[in-house]
Amino acid sequence: MVTADHDKERPIVHSRVEESSFEKFYSPVKVAKAIGVSESSVKRWCDSGKIAFSKTAGGHRRLNRAQIVTFLRDRACKLIKPTLVGLPESDGLTISNSAEAMTEFHSALRSGNEARCRRILLHLFVNGWQMEEIADQVVGIAMRKIGSDWKHGAVAVYEERRACGICLHALHDLRSMIMRPVEGAPVAIGGTVSGDNYRIPTFCVELTLSCHGWQATSLGSDLPFETLLQAAGDLNPDLMWLSASHLGDETSFVTQLNRFALELPEKTILVVGGYAITPLLRTQIKNAICCDNMSQLVASIRHLNRLDPKSGGL
Ligand code: B12
């Protein structure tokens, strides 16, 4: 079972601060100023396990953005000086619900405003929104609107592609805010099959599982079943996912998928989702869990864990 096991009244020292590391670390005094509390409070939270931290060779406490943001999300703490810890000002962003967030994100995507898109997703994440909610209610719906804008000629092909690039950059920002999983965390890998060039949905699965403590890696897009099977054999994952947004030949996909599911390591759960997984296709898919979105993925794994707590679920 993976948790960041806060409140166990013992410090969670993640790693030694490697001078060579490109990761940026902040001192307790800087973090205190950013949150608007005293330095001694931050040091006390470190020593009591409320906030994970790292140590320099000289034994000084240091915190990276993932450790700071995880604390803020868990404690519903607000940042008053975000730039002190390398985060952008929220620029007066006040978002009260997912419809507002989606509208803001969609219009920034359409106008190619990358800085605003990154600020919107960071704002939601730092303020405790669940990753599955961000993926389903904001990114998924905003990109769907971009798709229909393209279909109806309101958006040019280059604008759709630009929106994809911006969306991936903004999601990668969130990736750097998620703490590394603890030793022994359950492992998940996944991607898209041959002929499917979609990179955003599979990356959203990686982010969603990583936020729940999994060691999750998206292997990317356009992957033949053979190499996916080799990955399963080499990495022996607890879970494997496939995202399908475009299928050239549905019948061949289902045949190969059902064979693939039987050839996976016994412990590996297979989860499938995506725009192209229609209700009809679902009826033909065997030995796999089909989910419509990231919230269903989280719910399915929680359910699996209840069925078999030893399965190392969420
Ligand atoms: C971006 C995009 C592309 C980009 C992707 C670029 C990239 N680097 O990722 C590119 C340029 C590759 C592309 C190409 C094409 N596209 Co396109 N594309 C889109 C678009 C606008 C957004 C997709 C996206 O990333 N959404 C963001 C993610 C997060 O949302 P999502 O995909 O809906 O996923 C959600 C759920 O499905 C679920 N989910 C998804 N995967 C998984 C996996 C698991 C395990 C789980 C649990 C859940 C899950 O959770 C997600 C969050 O809620 C969609 C619009 C849409 N979907 O309505 C059109 C869309 C899918 N594309 C369309 C078309 C027609 C095409 C082309 C055929 C056009 C052409 N003639 O060339 C080609 C096909 C290319 C190919 N062979 O892959 C059509 C329909 C496709 C179809 N299946 O019939 C759509 C619907 C646009 C439209 N309105 O007409 N596209």
Boltz pocket constraint, residues with backbone or C-beta under 6 A from the ligand:
constraints:
  - pocket:
      binder: B
      contacts: [[A, 132], [A, 135], [A, 136], [A, 137], [A, 139], [A, 140], [A, 141], [A, 143], [A, 144], [A, 145], [A, 146], [A, 147], [A, 148], [A, 151], [A, 160], [A, 164], [A, 195], [A, 196], [A, 197], [A, 198], [A, 199], [A, 200], [A, 201], [A, 202], [A, 204], [A, 205], [A, 241], [A, 242], [A, 243], [A, 244], [A, 245], [A, 246], [A, 247], [A, 271], [A, 272], [A, 273], [A, 274], [A, 275], [A, 276], [A, 291], [A, 292], [A, 293], [A, 294], [A, 296], [A, 297]]
      max_distance: 6.0
